[in-house]
């Protein structure tokens, strides 16, 4: 359904690594304010998606599913294959969900 080309892999990898770092920090120290860092990381991912005009795989989620940025719709997408649910989110909705622990990255990341 969604794909990502390799010509833009390095800057996208840096942006997603920053996002994963902030989420890991929040897991260890939930009292720290991270809304701004999440906003910045997701904004960078969105800017890269728009620049390269491609959908970006942000990370694989715990258990099953993937988190994407879809450049045409300018939205984030939580793709849960079992039971085939797709949730479209704005940047602010995704940040709120991540802070509450929804759509957590896979531990093997």
Buried (B, 14 or more C-beta within 10 A) or exposed (E): EEEBEEEBEEBBEEBBEBBBEBBEEBEEEEEEEBBEBBBBBBEBBBBBBBEBEBBBBBBBBBEEBBBBBBBEEEBBBBBBEEEEEEBEBEBEBBBBBBBEEBBBBEEEB
